[in-house]
Amino acid sequence: MRKIVIAGNWKMNMTPAQTKKFITELAPMVAGLDKCDIVLCVPFVDIATAIEAAAGTNIKIGAENVHFAESGAYTGEISAAMLSEIGTEYVIVGHSERRQYFGETDTTVNLRTKAALAAGLKVILCLGEVKEERLAGITDEVVAMQTKLDLAGISVEELKNVIIAYEPVWAIGTGLTATPEQADETCGVIRKTIASLYGDEAAEAITIQYGGSMNDQNAAELLSKVNVDGGLIGGASLKTDKFTAIVKAANA
Ligand code: 13P
């Protein structure tokens, strides 16, 4: 049985005060819904507040990015040790918005993943094809290549702390969702790639989420697919009722 993980990615939303209010409201709504892990990945300045507000609940807290160096002259960046010292449990790495707007490549995604794992963080590693790649029929090749490059040099033991989030870039924030069949198929390609790198047991065990306009309306169908082990949710994670509905769909 694979672990189902429903994670919110707040992106650049919510102040610390809004964070406290949100988690205080959400906690009783998702209490006891323990068939999935519940994670909120929040802006750096919200993390401490989020951890405090989520203490004693079933909500876990993550960051949205991490730098690969231990320390040094990297103005504006945050290290894995900084995150882990304040109790951060998860971190998103390689989100398509980081790749698109901030010049992240598979090489830097790989380095960030390694740094996060070395500091004891659990990584939500994002990958997925852009629209032109889907239309050109090369989605499978693209996600296989990203999987290989992003995980290069990561051991099978370290892989236990990695979740893959398959996020087709054309489905992010667009209201367009991959069909459940597309999500299942491409998550399956990623799983096969993991099998080729790490063996069948690791491939069967790894959690692979779908992300891209997942919401309270489409979550149940997406989550019903055998290769879809949860969701990484943007817009719908900013509303307690919508996010709770997705968590409930994962607990059905
Ligand atoms: P939306 O759910 O807003 O499409 O965002 C998905 C996403 O990017 C999660 O990381």
py3Dmol code that shows the C-alpha trace and the ligand (Angstrom):
import py3Dmol

protein = """\
ATOM      1  CA  MET A   1       0.000   0.000   0.000  1.00  0.00           C
ATOM      2  CA  ARG A   2       1.408   3.316  -1.101  1.00  0.00           C
ATOM      3  CA  LYS A   3       1.081   6.400   1.033  1.00  0.00           C
ATOM      4  CA  ILE A   4      -1.477   8.875  -0.324  1.00  0.00           C
ATOM      5  CA  VAL A   5      -0.359  12.470   0.170  1.00  0.00           C
ATOM      6  CA  ILE A   6      -2.554  15.525  -0.336  1.00  0.00           C
ATOM      7  CA  ALA A   7      -0.349  18.608  -0.347  1.00  0.00           C
ATOM      8  CA  GLY A   8      -1.154  22.252  -0.808  1.00  0.00           C
ATOM      9  CA  ASN A   9       1.230  24.594  -2.572  1.00  0.00           C
ATOM     10  CA  TRP A  10       0.307  28.088  -1.507  1.00  0.00           C
ATOM     11  CA  LYS A  11       2.767  29.717  -3.932  1.00  0.00           C
ATOM     12  CA  MET A  12       3.086  33.477  -3.168  1.00  0.00           C
ATOM     13  CA  ASN A  13      -0.097  33.728  -1.110  1.00  0.00           C
ATOM     14  CA  MET A  14      -0.968  34.269   2.561  1.00  0.00           C
ATOM     15  CA  THR A  15       0.689  36.402   5.211  1.00  0.00           C
ATOM     16  CA  PRO A  16       1.613  34.945   8.624  1.00  0.00           C
ATOM     17  CA  ALA A  17      -1.633  36.256  10.136  1.00  0.00           C
ATOM     18  CA  GLN A  18      -3.658  34.696   7.327  1.00  0.00           C
ATOM     19  CA  THR A  19      -1.674  31.472   7.771  1.00  0.00           C
ATOM     20  CA  LYS A  20      -2.612  31.232  11.448  1.00  0.00           C
ATOM     21  CA  LYS A  21      -6.284  31.876  10.695  1.00  0.00           C
ATOM     22  CA  PHE A  22      -6.339  29.353   7.828  1.00  0.00           C
ATOM     23  CA  ILE A  23      -4.740  26.491   9.760  1.00  0.00           C
ATOM     24  CA  THR A  24      -6.827  27.149  12.861  1.00  0.00           C
ATOM     25  CA  GLU A  25      -9.933  26.859  10.673  1.00  0.00           C
ATOM     26  CA  LEU A  26      -8.686  23.867   8.655  1.00  0.00           C
ATOM     27  CA  ALA A  27      -7.483  21.688  11.537  1.00  0.00           C
ATOM     28  CA  PRO A  28     -10.898  20.644  12.895  1.00  0.00           C
ATOM     29  CA  MET A  29     -12.206  20.158   9.344  1.00  0.00           C
ATOM     30  CA  VAL A  30      -9.558  17.536   8.493  1.00  0.00           C
ATOM     31  CA  ALA A  31      -9.209  15.998  11.971  1.00  0.00           C
ATOM     32  CA  GLY A  32      -9.355  12.208  11.821  1.00  0.00           C
ATOM     33  CA  LEU A  33      -8.994  12.045   8.022  1.00  0.00           C
ATOM     34  CA  ASP A  34      -5.965   9.826   8.398  1.00  0.00           C
ATOM     35  CA  LYS A  35      -6.042   7.713   5.235  1.00  0.00           C
ATOM     36  CA  CYS A  36      -3.788  10.300   3.619  1.00  0.00           C
ATOM     37  CA  ASP A  37      -0.979  12.537   4.778  1.00  0.00           C
ATOM     38  CA  ILE A  38      -1.918  16.216   4.719  1.00  0.00           C
ATOM     39  CA  VAL A  39       0.785  18.758   3.937  1.00  0.00           C
ATOM     40  CA  LEU A  40       0.742  22.520   3.440  1.00  0.00           C
ATOM     41  CA  CYS A  41       3.751  24.003   1.656  1.00  0.00           C
ATOM     42  CA  VAL A  42       3.844  27.678   2.504  1.00  0.00           C
ATOM     43  CA  PRO A  43       6.025  30.765   1.879  1.00  0.00           C
ATOM     44  CA  PHE A  44       9.224  30.898   3.945  1.00  0.00           C
ATOM     45  CA  VAL A  45       8.017  33.660   6.270  1.00  0.00           C
ATOM     46  CA  ASP A  46       4.857  31.697   7.086  1.00  0.00           C
ATOM     47  CA  ILE A  47       6.592  28.456   8.052  1.00  0.00           C
ATOM     48  CA  ALA A  48       7.176  29.144  11.758  1.00  0.00           C
ATOM     49  CA  THR A  49       3.608  30.369  12.228  1.00  0.00           C
ATOM     50  CA  ALA A  50       2.267  27.386  10.285  1.00  0.00           C
ATOM     51  CA  ILE A  51       4.253  24.890  12.368  1.00  0.00           C
ATOM     52  CA  GLU A  52       2.963  26.463  15.579  1.00  0.00           C
ATOM     53  CA  ALA A  53      -0.642  26.524  14.355  1.00  0.00           C
ATOM     54  CA  ALA A  54      -0.451  22.922  13.126  1.00  0.00           C
ATOM     55  CA  ALA A  55       1.123  21.516  16.311  1.00  0.00           C
ATOM     56  CA  GLY A  56      -0.901  18.588  17.622  1.00  0.00           C
ATOM     57  CA  THR A  57      -2.935  18.274  14.394  1.00  0.00           C
ATOM     58  CA  ASN A  58      -2.565  15.907  11.422  1.00  0.00           C
ATOM     59  CA  ILE A  59      -1.344  18.766   9.188  1.00  0.00           C
ATOM     60  CA  LYS A  60       2.345  18.736   8.249  1.00  0.00           C
ATOM     61  CA  ILE A  61       4.222  21.781   7.028  1.00  0.00           C
ATOM     62  CA  GLY A  62       6.578  22.209   4.102  1.00  0.00           C
ATOM     63  CA  ALA A  63       8.511  24.903   2.260  1.00  0.00           C
ATOM     64  CA  GLU A  64       8.218  25.748  -1.426  1.00  0.00           C
ATOM     65  CA  ASN A  65      11.902  25.711  -2.330  1.00  0.00           C
ATOM     66  CA  VAL A  66      15.389  25.238  -0.864  1.00  0.00           C
ATOM     67  CA  HIS A  67      18.898  26.178  -1.960  1.00  0.00           C
ATOM     68  CA  PHE A  68      21.533  23.530  -2.625  1.00  0.00           C
ATOM     69  CA  ALA A  69      24.478  25.078  -0.781  1.00  0.00           C
ATOM     70  CA  GLU A  70      24.937  24.567   2.963  1.00  0.00           C
ATOM     71  CA  SER A  71      25.551  28.289   3.439  1.00  0.00           C
ATOM     72  CA  GLY A  72      27.287  31.147   1.708  1.00  0.00           C
ATOM     73  CA  ALA A  73      26.908  34.140  -0.570  1.00  0.00           C
ATOM     74  CA  TYR A  74      23.497  33.378  -2.080  1.00  0.00           C
ATOM     75  CA  THR A  75      21.483  36.489  -1.350  1.00  0.00           C
ATOM     76  CA  GLY A  76      17.809  35.772  -0.842  1.00  0.00           C
ATOM     77  CA  GLU A  77      18.136  32.001  -0.638  1.00  0.00           C
ATOM     78  CA  ILE A  78      17.254  29.614   2.214  1.00  0.00           C
ATOM     79  CA  SER A  79      19.232  26.502   3.152  1.00  0.00           C
ATOM     80  CA  ALA A  80      17.968  23.054   4.046  1.00  0.00           C
ATOM     81  CA  ALA A  81      19.482  23.340   7.547  1.00  0.00           C
ATOM     82  CA  MET A  82      17.535  26.562   8.154  1.00  0.00           C
ATOM     83  CA  LEU A  83      14.325  24.787   7.206  1.00  0.00           C
ATOM     84  CA  SER A  84      14.935  21.643   9.199  1.00  0.00           C
ATOM     85  CA  GLU A  85      16.049  23.501  12.341  1.00  0.00           C
ATOM     86  CA  ILE A  86      12.670  25.224  12.639  1.00  0.00           C
ATOM     87  CA  GLY A  87      10.815  21.945  12.175  1.00  0.00           C
ATOM     88  CA  THR A  88       9.923  22.032   8.487  1.00  0.00           C
ATOM     89  CA  GLU A  89       9.113  18.499   7.350  1.00  0.00           C
ATOM     90  CA  TYR A  90       8.670  18.758   3.571  1.00  0.00           C
ATOM     91  CA  VAL A  91       9.978  20.899   0.731  1.00  0.00           C
ATOM     92  CA  ILE A  92       8.827  21.301  -2.850  1.00  0.00           C
ATOM     93  CA  VAL A  93      11.674  21.186  -5.360  1.00  0.00           C
ATOM     94  CA  GLY A  94      11.598  21.837  -9.102  1.00  0.00           C
ATOM     95  CA  HIS A  95       8.159  23.380  -9.398  1.00  0.00           C
ATOM     96  CA  SER A  96       7.503  24.439 -12.996  1.00  0.00           C
ATOM     97  CA  GLU A  97       7.125  28.061 -11.895  1.00  0.00           C
ATOM     98  CA  ARG A  98      10.686  27.900 -10.507  1.00  0.00           C
ATOM     99  CA  ARG A  99      11.842  26.340 -13.767  1.00  0.00           C
ATOM    100  CA  GLN A 100       9.910  28.857 -15.889  1.00  0.00           C
ATOM    101  CA  TYR A 101      10.509  32.149 -14.038  1.00  0.00           C
ATOM    102  CA  PHE A 102      13.660  31.546 -12.015  1.00  0.00           C
ATOM    103  CA  GLY A 103      15.892  29.630 -14.384  1.00  0.00           C
ATOM    104  CA  GLU A 104      15.876  26.310 -12.560  1.00  0.00           C
ATOM    105  CA  THR A 105      17.179  23.390 -14.562  1.00  0.00           C
ATOM    106  CA  ASP A 106      17.212  19.658 -13.952  1.00  0.00           C
ATOM    107  CA  THR A 107      20.781  20.129 -12.698  1.00  0.00           C
ATOM    108  CA  THR A 108      19.813  22.641  -9.993  1.00  0.00           C
ATOM    109  CA  VAL A 109      16.674  20.657  -9.159  1.00  0.00           C
ATOM    110  CA  ASN A 110      18.873  17.607  -8.611  1.00  0.00           C
ATOM    111  CA  LEU A 111      21.288  19.573  -6.390  1.00  0.00           C
ATOM    112  CA  ARG A 112      18.445  21.052  -4.332  1.00  0.00           C
ATOM    113  CA  THR A 113      16.880  17.623  -3.912  1.00  0.00           C
ATOM    114  CA  LYS A 114      20.156  16.188  -2.647  1.00  0.00           C
ATOM    115  CA  ALA A 115      20.673  19.066  -0.199  1.00  0.00           C
ATOM    116  CA  ALA A 116      17.140  18.707   1.168  1.00  0.00           C
ATOM    117  CA  LEU A 117      17.470  14.945   1.630  1.00  0.00           C
ATOM    118  CA  ALA A 118      20.841  15.332   3.338  1.00  0.00           C
ATOM    119  CA  ALA A 119      19.198  17.656   5.879  1.00  0.00           C
ATOM    120  CA  GLY A 120      16.457  15.120   6.596  1.00  0.00           C
ATOM    121  CA  LEU A 121      13.682  16.884   4.698  1.00  0.00           C
ATOM    122  CA  LYS A 122      11.094  15.020   2.650  1.00  0.00           C
ATOM    123  CA  VAL A 123      11.087  16.228  -0.941  1.00  0.00           C
ATOM    124  CA  ILE A 124       8.117  16.781  -3.230  1.00  0.00           C
ATOM    125  CA  LEU A 125       9.885  16.733  -6.585  1.00  0.00           C
ATOM    126  CA  CYS A 126       7.870  18.337  -9.380  1.00  0.00           C
ATOM    127  CA  LEU A 127       8.173  17.526 -13.047  1.00  0.00           C
ATOM    128  CA  GLY A 128       5.979  17.518 -16.113  1.00  0.00           C
ATOM    129  CA  GLU A 129       5.746  18.410 -19.772  1.00  0.00           C
ATOM    130  CA  VAL A 130       4.806  21.739 -21.360  1.00  0.00           C
ATOM    131  CA  LYS A 131       1.939  21.993 -23.833  1.00  0.00           C
ATOM    132  CA  GLU A 132       4.160  21.859 -26.939  1.00  0.00           C
ATOM    133  CA  GLU A 133       5.743  18.635 -25.698  1.00  0.00           C
ATOM    134  CA  ARG A 134       2.328  17.025 -25.075  1.00  0.00           C
ATOM    135  CA  LEU A 135       1.165  18.097 -28.553  1.00  0.00           C
ATOM    136  CA  ALA A 136       4.364  16.770 -30.127  1.00  0.00           C
ATOM    137  CA  GLY A 137       3.719  13.380 -28.540  1.00  0.00           C
ATOM    138  CA  ILE A 138       6.921  13.375 -26.466  1.00  0.00           C
ATOM    139  CA  THR A 139       5.410  13.545 -22.949  1.00  0.00           C
ATOM    140  CA  ASP A 140       6.710  10.094 -22.007  1.00  0.00           C
ATOM    141  CA  GLU A 141      10.255  10.900 -23.085  1.00  0.00           C
ATOM    142  CA  VAL A 142      10.190  14.264 -21.312  1.00  0.00           C
ATOM    143  CA  VAL A 143       9.015  12.946 -17.942  1.00  0.00           C
ATOM    144  CA  ALA A 144      11.366   9.947 -18.148  1.00  0.00           C
ATOM    145  CA  MET A 145      14.304  12.253 -18.834  1.00  0.00           C
ATOM    146  CA  GLN A 146      13.355  14.643 -16.016  1.00  0.00           C
ATOM    147  CA  THR A 147      12.963  11.720 -13.611  1.00  0.00           C
ATOM    148  CA  LYS A 148      16.419  10.414 -14.482  1.00  0.00           C
ATOM    149  CA  LEU A 149      18.174  13.785 -14.330  1.00  0.00           C
ATOM    150  CA  ASP A 150      16.405  15.039 -11.200  1.00  0.00           C
ATOM    151  CA  LEU A 151      17.145  11.832  -9.279  1.00  0.00           C
ATOM    152  CA  ALA A 152      20.728  11.345 -10.510  1.00  0.00           C
ATOM    153  CA  GLY A 153      22.976  10.166  -7.681  1.00  0.00           C
ATOM    154  CA  ILE A 154      20.135   9.698  -5.199  1.00  0.00           C
ATOM    155  CA  SER A 155      20.206   6.312  -3.468  1.00  0.00           C
ATOM    156  CA  VAL A 156      17.329   3.878  -3.142  1.00  0.00           C
ATOM    157  CA  GLU A 157      17.395   4.567   0.601  1.00  0.00           C
ATOM    158  CA  GLU A 158      17.128   8.339   0.033  1.00  0.00           C
ATOM    159  CA  LEU A 159      14.333   7.764  -2.483  1.00  0.00           C
ATOM    160  CA  LYS A 160      12.088   6.706   0.438  1.00  0.00           C
ATOM    161  CA  ASN A 161      11.936  10.401   1.359  1.00  0.00           C
ATOM    162  CA  VAL A 162      10.996  11.521  -2.151  1.00  0.00           C
ATOM    163  CA  ILE A 163       7.491  12.069  -3.488  1.00  0.00           C
ATOM    164  CA  ILE A 164       7.146  12.796  -7.200  1.00  0.00           C
ATOM    165  CA  ALA A 165       4.529  15.339  -8.247  1.00  0.00           C
ATOM    166  CA  TYR A 166       3.569  14.949 -11.882  1.00  0.00           C
ATOM    167  CA  GLU A 167       2.404  18.397 -12.922  1.00  0.00           C
ATOM    168  CA  PRO A 168       1.682  18.919 -16.614  1.00  0.00           C
ATOM    169  CA  VAL A 169       2.637  22.571 -17.033  1.00  0.00           C
ATOM    170  CA  TRP A 170      -0.343  23.272 -19.305  1.00  0.00           C
ATOM    171  CA  ALA A 171      -2.707  22.243 -16.506  1.00  0.00           C
ATOM    172  CA  ILE A 172      -1.272  24.508 -13.792  1.00  0.00           C
ATOM    173  CA  GLY A 173      -3.467  27.449 -12.866  1.00  0.00           C
ATOM    174  CA  THR A 174      -5.266  27.189 -16.174  1.00  0.00           C
ATOM    175  CA  GLY A 175      -8.413  25.364 -15.125  1.00  0.00           C
ATOM    176  CA  LEU A 176      -7.376  22.691 -17.647  1.00  0.00           C
ATOM    177  CA  THR A 177      -6.929  19.333 -15.962  1.00  0.00           C
ATOM    178  CA  ALA A 178      -5.281  16.262 -17.368  1.00  0.00           C
ATOM    179  CA  THR A 179      -7.926  13.620 -17.832  1.00  0.00           C
ATOM    180  CA  PRO A 180      -7.766  10.903 -15.194  1.00  0.00           C
ATOM    181  CA  GLU A 181      -6.512   8.597 -17.948  1.00  0.00           C
ATOM    182  CA  GLN A 182      -3.716  10.996 -18.955  1.00  0.00           C
ATOM    183  CA  ALA A 183      -2.717  11.502 -15.312  1.00  0.00           C
ATOM    184  CA  ASP A 184      -2.712   7.748 -14.686  1.00  0.00           C
ATOM    185  CA  GLU A 185      -0.767   6.984 -17.835  1.00  0.00           C
ATOM    186  CA  THR A 186       1.956   9.573 -17.279  1.00  0.00           C
ATOM    187  CA  CYS A 187       2.298   8.788 -13.560  1.00  0.00           C
ATOM    188  CA  GLY A 188       2.683   5.188 -14.783  1.00  0.00           C
ATOM    189  CA  VAL A 189       5.516   6.220 -17.113  1.00  0.00           C
ATOM    190  CA  ILE A 190       7.261   7.904 -14.184  1.00  0.00           C
ATOM    191  CA  ARG A 191       6.776   4.757 -12.087  1.00  0.00           C
ATOM    192  CA  LYS A 192       8.271   2.588 -14.857  1.00  0.00           C
ATOM    193  CA  THR A 193      11.239   4.950 -15.059  1.00  0.00           C
ATOM    194  CA  ILE A 194      11.723   4.623 -11.296  1.00  0.00           C
ATOM    195  CA  ALA A 195      11.586   0.832 -11.723  1.00  0.00           C
ATOM    196  CA  SER A 196      14.317   0.984 -14.363  1.00  0.00           C
ATOM    197  CA  LEU A 197      16.500   3.050 -12.018  1.00  0.00           C
ATOM    198  CA  TYR A 198      15.747   1.518  -8.619  1.00  0.00           C
ATOM    199  CA  GLY A 199      13.865  -1.744  -9.178  1.00  0.00           C
ATOM    200  CA  ASP A 200      10.230  -2.804  -8.911  1.00  0.00           C
ATOM    201  CA  GLU A 201       9.958  -2.628  -5.134  1.00  0.00           C
ATOM    202  CA  ALA A 202      10.994   1.029  -4.998  1.00  0.00           C
ATOM    203  CA  ALA A 203       8.708   1.839  -7.931  1.00  0.00           C
ATOM    204  CA  GLU A 204       5.733   0.206  -6.226  1.00  0.00           C
ATOM    205  CA  ALA A 205       6.444   2.046  -2.985  1.00  0.00           C
ATOM    206  CA  ILE A 206       6.954   5.604  -4.224  1.00  0.00           C
ATOM    207  CA  THR A 207       4.147   8.133  -3.922  1.00  0.00           C
ATOM    208  CA  ILE A 208       3.402   9.876  -7.229  1.00  0.00           C
ATOM    209  CA  GLN A 209       0.993  12.799  -7.004  1.00  0.00           C
ATOM    210  CA  TYR A 210      -0.890  14.548  -9.758  1.00  0.00           C
ATOM    211  CA  GLY A 211      -0.959  18.363  -9.790  1.00  0.00           C
ATOM    212  CA  GLY A 212      -2.635  20.839 -12.115  1.00  0.00           C
ATOM    213  CA  SER A 213      -6.042  22.351 -11.442  1.00  0.00           C
ATOM    214  CA  MET A 214      -7.014  19.562  -9.049  1.00  0.00           C
ATOM    215  CA  ASN A 215     -10.079  20.692  -7.146  1.00  0.00           C
ATOM    216  CA  ASP A 216     -13.049  19.546  -5.086  1.00  0.00           C
ATOM    217  CA  GLN A 217     -14.919  18.576  -8.280  1.00  0.00           C
ATOM    218  CA  ASN A 218     -12.310  16.442 -10.060  1.00  0.00           C
ATOM    219  CA  ALA A 219     -10.218  15.058  -7.168  1.00  0.00           C
ATOM    220  CA  ALA A 220     -12.173  11.852  -6.584  1.00  0.00           C
ATOM    221  CA  GLU A 221     -11.865  10.715 -10.178  1.00  0.00           C
ATOM    222  CA  LEU A 222      -8.176  11.582 -10.462  1.00  0.00           C
ATOM    223  CA  LEU A 223      -7.396   9.913  -7.129  1.00  0.00           C
ATOM    224  CA  SER A 224      -9.271   6.761  -8.159  1.00  0.00           C
ATOM    225  CA  LYS A 225      -6.528   5.968 -10.661  1.00  0.00           C
ATOM    226  CA  VAL A 226      -4.061   3.287  -9.671  1.00  0.00           C
ATOM    227  CA  ASN A 227      -0.927   5.312 -10.418  1.00  0.00           C
ATOM    228  CA  VAL A 228      -2.158   8.557  -8.825  1.00  0.00           C
ATOM    229  CA  ASP A 229      -1.199   8.578  -5.128  1.00  0.00           C
ATOM    230  CA  GLY A 230      -2.392  12.001  -4.117  1.00  0.00           C
ATOM    231  CA  GLY A 231      -2.351  15.553  -5.301  1.00  0.00           C
ATOM    232  CA  LEU A 232      -0.324  18.737  -5.222  1.00  0.00           C
ATOM    233  CA  ILE A 233      -2.872  21.488  -5.125  1.00  0.00           C
ATOM    234  CA  GLY A 234      -2.406  25.168  -5.877  1.00  0.00           C
ATOM    235  CA  GLY A 235      -5.488  27.370  -6.086  1.00  0.00           C
ATOM    236  CA  ALA A 236      -7.849  24.996  -4.277  1.00  0.00           C
ATOM    237  CA  SER A 237      -5.442  24.753  -1.319  1.00  0.00           C
ATOM    238  CA  LEU A 238      -6.160  28.397  -0.469  1.00  0.00           C
ATOM    239  CA  LYS A 239      -9.756  27.649   0.544  1.00  0.00           C
ATOM    240  CA  THR A 240     -10.350  25.490   3.606  1.00  0.00           C
ATOM    241  CA  ASP A 241     -13.600  24.016   2.255  1.00  0.00           C
ATOM    242  CA  LYS A 242     -12.163  23.074  -1.145  1.00  0.00           C
ATOM    243  CA  PHE A 243      -8.963  21.667   0.336  1.00  0.00           C
ATOM    244  CA  THR A 244     -10.960  19.663   2.898  1.00  0.00           C
ATOM    245  CA  ALA A 245     -13.129  18.232   0.113  1.00  0.00           C
ATOM    246  CA  ILE A 246     -10.015  16.983  -1.658  1.00  0.00           C
ATOM    247  CA  VAL A 247      -8.692  15.444   1.571  1.00  0.00           C
ATOM    248  CA  LYS A 248     -12.084  13.746   2.020  1.00  0.00           C
ATOM    249  CA  ALA A 249     -11.947  12.402  -1.540  1.00  0.00           C
ATOM    250  CA  ALA A 250      -8.598  10.823  -0.647  1.00  0.00           C
ATOM    251  CA  ASN A 251     -10.165   9.272   2.462  1.00  0.00           C
ATOM    252  CA  ALA A 252     -13.233   7.830   0.717  1.00  0.00           C
TER     253      ALA A 252
END
"""
ligand_1 = """\
10
13P
P -3.223 24.764 -9.487
O -3.867 23.713 -8.626
O -3.562 26.161 -9.086
O -3.415 24.480 -10.937
O -1.645 24.631 -9.219
C -1.063 23.390 -9.277
C 0.318 23.506 -8.802
O 1.148 24.161 -9.408
C 0.675 22.859 -7.539
O 2.039 22.877 -7.327
"""
view = py3Dmol.view(width=600, height=400)
view.addModel(protein, "pdb")
view.setStyle({"model": 0}, {"cartoon": {"style": "trace"}})
view.addModel(ligand_1, "xyz")
view.setStyle({"model": 1}, {"stick": {}})
view.zoomTo()
view.show()
